[in-house]
Amino acid sequence: MLKINALALHSQRVFYLQQKQKIVYEFRRVFKLPLDDVCSALKKKIPNLMRSNPH
């Protein structure tokens, strides 16, 4: 039972990470900003966003 819960939690984390990556990608694509500016702009909305996370 614990393995199933751990797997479900991991799946949720992966899903949310993918969603955050999509947000960063679209923000950067639409506004045509350098990555540092995107990180600065989204830091308040995505607190755990680091310079090394988005691509």
N, C-alpha and C positions, 0 to 999 in steps of 0.2 A: 504494500500500500504506500509506503514511504517513497519507493522508487517512482511510482506513478505520479505522486504529488511533485516530486523533484523534477520529473520530466515535464510536467505541465507548467511548472514555474519557469523552467528553462525555455520552453516554447514561447511563453508570454514575453519573457525578456528579449528573446530574439525578434519577436514580432514588433515590440516597441522600439527596439534599436533600428530595425529596418524602416519603420515609420519616421523616426527622427532623421535618418539618413535621407529619406525622400524629401522631407521638409527642407533640409539644408540644401540639397541638390536643386530643388525647384526655386528656392529663394535666390540662390546664386545664379541660376540660369536666367530667371526673370529680370533680376536687377543688375546682372553683369558686374558683380562686385568681386574684388579679390577675396580670397579665403579668410584673411585676417579680419576684414570688414564684416563678413558674414558672421564670423564667430562673435565679434563684438555686438552686432545687432541682435543676435539670437540668444545671447548668454542669459538674459533675464527670463526668457521663455523656456529654455532648455538648460537648467543650471549645471548639469554634469557634462555639458558640451566642452570639449577641449580641442585645441588646434589640431591634434593628431587624429581625432575621430572622423570628421567629415572628409569627403573626397569630392 
